[in-house]
Amino acid sequence: MISTGPRPVAPFSHAVETDGWVFVTGQMPTDPDAPDAPLPEGIEAQTRRVVDNLKIVLGGIGLGLEHVTMARIYLTQFERDYAALNALWPRFFETGKLPARTTVGVTALAVGALVEIDLVARRPG
């Protein structure tokens, strides 16, 4: 668990590492400093908050987005939000160094979120 990380919405660890591979639990668009505050409005704001939370978790174990090898993104409004997500996503990574990615439409997410993202990262050897 990362002490400065977002409050978990279920029983899990923020991240688990084995043999240099890091599996980061899906993060929600909650504010770590105000976990009961309303979620940001819209897919762009929620995605930014989720990525900020992922960066907190990664930073807590000495990694960053540059170490991400795979991302899974879950959207509750896939048809409406997919294009906006795709427009925003590359801004979080160095040009030409996007992680592999799967995006899935789902019927609902915890805390009424529009988006959840989990990651696989690799610690440099």
Disulfide bonds with the S-S distance in Angstrom:
none
